[in-house]
Amino acid sequence: MSLVEASPWEVHVIGPQAGYGESIIVKTPQGHWGVIDSYNTTPGQLETNPTVLWLKERGVNRLKFLALTHPHADHYWGILDLFEAFEVEEYWRFGEQTPHLLWLLFEQAKPKAWQEHAEPDGGHLLQRLHTEVHGRVKRKQLVVRDVQLDNRVYTEAGTDSSSNFEIWGLAPSSGQRQRYADMLKSYFDFTGPYPVLKPLTVGQEQPDHNMISTAFLIRDGQSQIVLGGDVLKEGWHDCLQQSTQSSFTATVVKASHHGSTNGYCAKLWEKFSSSAKPKTVITPYIRSKLPRKEGVQHIASYSSQVYTTSIQAIVDPDLGPFRFQRSVLPRGSGRNLISEVLLKQAFKTSRRPSSDAYGCVSFLMSGNGPADSASYPAGELPVR
């Protein structure tokens, strides 16, 4: 058995070195593939989509599932590419109760007062995605699942005969879904035959699509991975208060909301690290200068290692001793050997993105709990 075959399931977090966008690739113990979010700097051009390139290099033609955590461009700008490049069996969507108002918000958010809250593409790609999904469902080519707190969206035989490999939703809660729906309704005038977007007033709550973000818990035996999406403090509070999950102890965590202080609530990281400190990945968001010192320090204090998908996007000058360091696997070093073999196989030299384009942090999992990891050419934050 080869070193790669010895690791029965995998999670790979990919993000642009420019510090905007993320994608997560999952390989299950039974050899199925899934993707959570996808970003492409030039949507519609498959040759620039790192998720497409990564999967095609491994001979993947079918996705068991494709998930979108929430309607922000740094998460959905590559989703349509995946529908074009692969056969998709299931689409997992954030649990929005009033999708027609969301499309209208993007469509009508043209006045200057709304521009800073609109998506870079005006939401056109998201509307095209909605049309694509609707058409495939109508033709019975796609199954759609809504993700919310405590619903199990996937299960298969695990690496241990005594347990299953499962993926659960950790967010949004029913309360978050209702608050988001009420927020959208507050922006519209319903007195006419059709809803019309009202002018944005001073002091009015601004659109925050992170309210509806999904998060996932992947479980296999003693291994648990938390993929936090962009869930905010209130969402995590609901999760800890309302979830029926017996444990939130994590082997690996993809930090929520780019490592911001608003991406966790009190006691959350204590729960993640209750048995042992997890390995953590932070995907930067350079437009808001995330992550910042306070958030990184908090996360690092509960983590054994902290990785980032982009070194150059860490711009907070106050990070000081928490400066991210490049952690590229040297040829033949033997360090994280399983990961080195996997990454070489996954990204052939002729096709992989250059070091200036994307970073990839990979975790090779088993049901026994430990995870091997590597970053290429992302960064690792020494925990001090």
Secondary structure, DSSP 8 states (H G I E B T S, - for coil): --TTTTS-EEEEEEEETTS---EEEEE-TTS-EEEE----SSTT-GGG-HHHHHHHHTT--EEEEEEE-SS-HHHHTTHHHHHHHSEEEEEEEE--S-HHHHHHHHHH--SHHHHTTS-TTTTHHHHHHHHHHHHHHHTT--EEEEE-TT-EEEEEE-SSTTSEEEEEEEE--HHHHHHHHHHHHHTEE-SSSS-EE----TT-----GGGG--EEEEEETTEEEEE-TT--HHHHHHHHHH---S----SEEE-GGGG-GGG--TTHHHHHTSSS--EEEE--BGGGTBS-HHHHHHHHTT-SEEEES-STT---GGGGGG--EE----TT--TTHHHHHHHHHHS-TTTS--TTTEEEEEEEE-TTS-EEEEEES-EEE---
